[in-house]
Amino acid sequence: MKYKPTLFGITKEVAKLKEPAGAVLISGIFETALNLGTAYYGGYVTYSCGNPKCSGTFILTSRTRRPLVCLKCGEEIDWVGIATRKIKICPQCNSEYHLNDNYCPYHLPKVDLVEKEIPL
């Protein structure tokens, strides 16, 4: 089964622990600085595993290489809508179409479109 990861937020996790407002504010400042630094120095982003049994394992990923499975639970990670999107492509002319389309309108006999996942 595939699980969709969620963007990890330090502030959100600290707020869940019902820490005082000062701790939440400090974690928010720290998280903002961390996000600015990682975006500037390499584009790394931290997600947590979407598997409810996994207890939010951290998934550190870059824009160029994303893990296919979680390190802790081994379940497949569903990046569609987060890092990739699905389209349909004509295998003959490589034209792109929406997922609702089934055939390329420019070929006879009809040509079935092929679903493909591409990066955002």
N, C-alpha and C positions, 0 to 999 in steps of 0.2 A: 504494500500500500504506500502511496506517496503522501507526504506531509508538507504543507506549505510553511516555510519559515517565517518568523516575524522579526521585524527590525528590533534589535535589543536596545532598550532604554534604561540606563542606570537610574535615572530619576524615577521612572515608573516602578522599578524594583524596590527602591528605597521607600517610596510612598506606600507600597504594599506591606512593608514591615511596620508601618505606623510609627515611623521615626518622627522626631520633632521637625517643625517647619524649617529650622536652620539647617538641619541635615539635608533636607530635600533641596533647599536653595543651593547649598554647597555642591551637592551632587549634580544639580542642573548646570552650574558654572563649569564643573569639571567635565561633564559630558559634552558641553558646547565646545570647550577647548580641545577635547579629544577628537571630536568630529571634524573640527577645522584643521587640526594637525594631520589626521589620517587622510583627509581629502586632499590636502596640499602635498603631502609627502608620498603619495602612492595610491590613493583612492581605495584604501581598504575599508570595508564596512563590516560591522558585527551584527549577526543575526542570532536568534535562538531557535533551536529545533522545534518544529511544530508538533512533534509526537507528544501527546499528553503524558505518556509513561516515561519520557526521557528527562523530565524535570528541567527543561530549558538549557540544554547544553549549548555552549557558545560555538558559533560557526563564523570564523574570520575568513572573509573572502575578498578577492580583488575583482576588478572589472573584467580582467582577461581570463581568469581561471576560477571556476566555481566547483565545489565538491559535489559529487553525485549522490553520496550517502552520508549519513550522520556518523561521526566518529564513535559515538557512545552506543546508539541503538542499532545502527546499521541499516535503518530504513531509508528508502529513496527520498530525496528532496525534490519538491515540485517548485521549480523556479519560474514557471509560466505566469506571466503577469507581474513578476517582480524583476526578473533579469532578462526574460525572453518573452516573445509573443508568437502565436501561431498564425500562419497564413497558408494559403493554397497557391501552388505554382503549377503552371503548365509545363510538362516535361519536354515538350518540343520547342516552344519559343521562350520559355523562362519568364513569362509574364506573371505578375503577382495578382492574386484575387482574394476576396474576403472568404471567411470560413463558410459562409452560406452558399457560395457558388460551387457547382459540381463539374462544369464543363467549360473548356476554353471556347469562346464564340468564334474563333478565327480558323478553325480546322474542320475539315470533312474527311473522313468520317469523324464522329465526335471523339474528343480526347478527354479522358478523366483527369481532373486536377489532383495533385499530390499534396497532402498536408506536410508542412515543414515548420520547424521551430527555429526562429532567428533571434539574435540579441536585440535588445531595445536600443 
